[in-house]
Amino acid sequence: QVQLVESGGGLVQPGGSLRLSCAASGTIVSFNAMGWYRQAPGKERELVATVPSGARINYADSVKGRFTISRDISKNTVYLQLNSLKPEDTAVYYCNALKNLFGVEYEYWGQGTQVTVSS
């Protein structure tokens, strides 16, 4: 059973920074893709950034130039650096992982970590 555990959320002022971490229970090289999504109150969950294995990193237009996704394979951890935060970035941020085994796709989610941007 794969487990994803997020950490690093909190309250930050506009213009501030946070770094979110997602620690996986297994080796992250076994995943076909990992990424971050977010869900604000009353809104649908949306993609923030993904890092597919062997492919280009994808960012939502709303975070390009401000957020950076990265991986540390030795620590089985994916990070999301959030800079120049805006109030509209306030949401619960979820870590996501996809694994394809013999043609069957498995999707895993973390429990989420709250990011609140407010003065």
Legacy VTK file of the C-alpha trace (Angstrom):
# vtk DataFile Version 3.0
C-alpha trace
ASCII
DATASET POLYDATA
POINTS 119 float
0.000 0.000 0.000
1.451 3.342 -1.057
1.293 6.200 1.434
1.930 9.845 0.668
2.456 12.210 3.596
2.469 15.951 3.020
3.951 18.574 5.306
5.028 22.189 5.223
1.744 24.048 4.987
0.863 27.003 7.167
-0.113 30.647 7.348
1.980 33.102 5.365
1.633 36.745 4.362
1.166 37.759 0.723
4.509 37.740 -1.047
5.875 35.106 1.306
7.175 31.607 0.636
6.573 28.047 1.768
8.012 24.669 0.855
5.714 21.677 0.820
7.066 18.145 1.096
5.501 14.851 0.084
7.181 11.759 1.467
6.301 8.489 -0.249
6.349 5.100 1.457
7.997 3.501 -1.558
10.628 4.515 -4.047
9.359 7.385 -6.153
11.124 6.130 -9.254
8.423 3.444 -9.420
5.779 6.095 -10.090
4.934 7.162 -13.619
4.176 10.651 -12.386
3.974 12.661 -9.198
2.460 16.024 -8.641
0.614 18.546 -6.549
-3.015 19.559 -6.721
-4.979 22.050 -4.657
-8.558 22.646 -3.650
-9.891 25.953 -2.415
-13.182 26.214 -0.495
-16.139 25.864 -2.837
-13.940 25.026 -5.814
-12.909 21.873 -7.606
-9.513 20.300 -7.120
-7.058 21.623 -9.695
-3.625 20.674 -10.934
-0.743 22.793 -9.663
2.321 20.973 -11.021
3.291 17.506 -12.154
6.585 15.801 -12.885
6.016 12.812 -15.159
8.781 10.248 -15.339
10.954 11.062 -18.322
8.783 13.952 -19.464
8.545 17.697 -19.043
7.296 19.267 -15.869
3.861 20.840 -16.137
2.640 23.881 -14.232
-0.741 25.527 -14.045
-0.637 28.941 -15.719
-1.588 30.581 -12.450
1.600 29.401 -10.713
4.188 29.523 -13.509
7.233 31.492 -12.462
6.253 31.361 -8.795
6.085 27.656 -7.874
8.715 24.998 -8.473
8.268 21.233 -8.222
11.273 19.007 -7.597
12.153 15.472 -6.538
14.771 13.971 -4.255
14.913 10.316 -5.224
17.278 9.451 -2.372
14.633 10.644 0.106
11.594 9.404 -1.835
10.246 12.935 -1.546
8.664 15.446 -3.872
8.737 19.133 -3.035
6.734 22.171 -4.056
8.411 25.522 -3.499
5.833 28.288 -3.318
7.136 31.834 -3.795
5.410 35.194 -4.201
2.294 33.770 -2.625
-1.054 35.432 -3.227
-4.311 35.189 -1.259
-5.795 33.218 -4.149
-3.216 30.492 -3.527
-5.037 29.666 -0.304
-6.141 26.032 -0.515
-5.530 22.527 0.708
-2.602 21.144 -1.258
-2.567 17.440 -2.090
0.262 15.225 -3.241
-0.588 12.816 -6.055
1.166 9.792 -7.528
0.360 7.596 -10.518
1.617 4.094 -11.109
0.914 1.889 -14.124
1.190 -1.847 -13.525
0.525 -4.213 -16.402
-1.770 -1.683 -18.053
-3.712 -0.822 -14.908
-3.319 2.697 -13.565
-3.268 3.242 -9.837
-3.680 6.686 -8.309
-2.679 7.692 -4.810
-3.391 10.816 -2.768
-1.989 12.277 0.397
-4.139 13.667 3.190
-3.504 17.280 2.215
-1.819 20.224 3.868
-3.436 23.634 4.359
-1.821 26.738 2.874
-3.328 30.047 3.932
-2.100 33.328 2.456
-3.371 36.288 4.427
-2.173 39.499 5.995
LINES 1 120
119 0 1 2 3 4 5 6 7 8 9 10 11 12 13 14 15 16 17 18 19 20 21 22 23 24 25 26 27 28 29 30 31 32 33 34 35 36 37 38 39 40 41 42 43 44 45 46 47 48 49 50 51 52 53 54 55 56 57 58 59 60 61 62 63 64 65 66 67 68 69 70 71 72 73 74 75 76 77 78 79 80 81 82 83 84 85 86 87 88 89 90 91 92 93 94 95 96 97 98 99 100 101 102 103 104 105 106 107 108 109 110 111 112 113 114 115 116 117 118
